[in-house]
């Protein structure tokens, strides 16, 4: 099979010319926008400087500005992942050999920010770097070889990459060989002077604010936004206040009473759009720790979670929609993938059923306290960053839910850097986390159950399977789905994954994911919305660069 994607004309909205700009301090007072500033925020607390675009823990990934510095090969719209991607650094790409071979044509007019040309050799080097540096290959892509001949690049893989097309083409930032090849260890060396092909360069860094400035030249017309200011607020409340008073113009944050505290402060300009994606949020239990290695206990805990309370109280009835099907697959987006045996099977809270499941399988009670099979009280510490208010509220709901079956849970409101490190290295008991998303539920289940993503406790660089779940049948079903030669084999593998999820409860899913954001139209227009869904509205996704290139000064 050969699938060819040819370059098409980039949307007219991208062909922007330099124009009027916004107030130099970025605030929404009168006087226009003379500095061309766009103020972007995230509620992630003080940052440690590292502009490494591959590491999820780096400041550039945390705040999202890596995509303004570095670029992908193709711009895929995650709101509509079935649509063809938009040519970016690659003008053409072809898959063959059941998605084991990728041939790319790299555009010949892109340059790195230090003036050197971006070449096919740089692209081949980037893939070779990921192959040789597992800590940077966070999607665990099985690269075989990458070679360049002029602007033609050939990348081969050890197995089919049908399910990883978006990860390879859109989620992989390209880096310059002439700089990265000189690093002692690209996985640990701090990147302080980033050189990318994107339209911006680093101007300044503080733990609170990162400022990027537009380049003198770029392979597309330069963006009209002349300066990007990324502010990292301490928590959701601080970020919400900044959005409400106009000092932050674009963010992804949870707002518990969004209409009163945000939209109504400036109904004409304060907007939000949260399109759903095929992914989920849930409580990841560390399945390497007893007694949470027991699927019976996990199933019982899952049976008492009040998902509607999580949606209405924790997520304000709009942020992360309730998932009602027992498979954990969001619907209606996932309706077509549901196994026949699980169609119409909606989740319901069943405290008595959970207690019976436990006592039928060796658990006992001492009064109201649940004892594990060794006679010890079952206790649980659930941890998330203190500033993530929706997750913290969800943990408080889960704490109450688990008390119904005698589990004493506590909520640890952690420092974000510490929490990120602990989850990454497996030093936790339970934590709310998200899954990856894609065009099918494969990415959701891979994030939860793929043994190929497993890393022992103490090893960093995890991107999925944060609960360290290991089940050979699940890993094999994921492998079959990814490598299937026909749709019937894929359907059988997906059905098996659903059965394993229901029987094993590897993650206690609480709600569906979105790729949304809040933004202001006071100084800038051209944002995506329900009527123009050209990109997800979240400022940390690769599509954030596409959005920035669409923006024009408000008249």
Protein Blocks (a to p, Z undefined) as FASTA:
>chain_A
ZZddddddddfklmccddddddfklpacehijmnopacddddebjadddfbfkbmkbmkl
mnopmmmmpccfbdcdfklmmbccddfkbmbdcdeehhiaccddddfkbccfkopacdfk
lmmmmmmmmmmmmklmmnopacfbdcdehjaccdddfbdcklmmmmmmmmpccddfklmm
mpfblmlmccfbdcdfbfbdcfbdcfkbccddddfbdfbdcdfblbdcddddfblklmmm
mmmnopagbdcdddfblmlmmmmmommlmccddddddddddddddfkbcfklpmklmmmm
mmmpcfklmmmmmnnommmgcdfbfnlpacfklmmmpcfklgoiacdddfklmmmmmmmn
opacehjaccdfkopacdddddddfklmmlmmmmmmmmmmmmmnopacddddddfklmmm
mmmnopafbdcddddddfbfklmmmmmmmmklpccehiahiaejklopacfklmmmmmmm
mmpcbfklmmmmmmmmmmmmmmnomaacfbdcdddddddfklpghiacfklcfbcfbfkb
mklmmmmmmpccdZZ
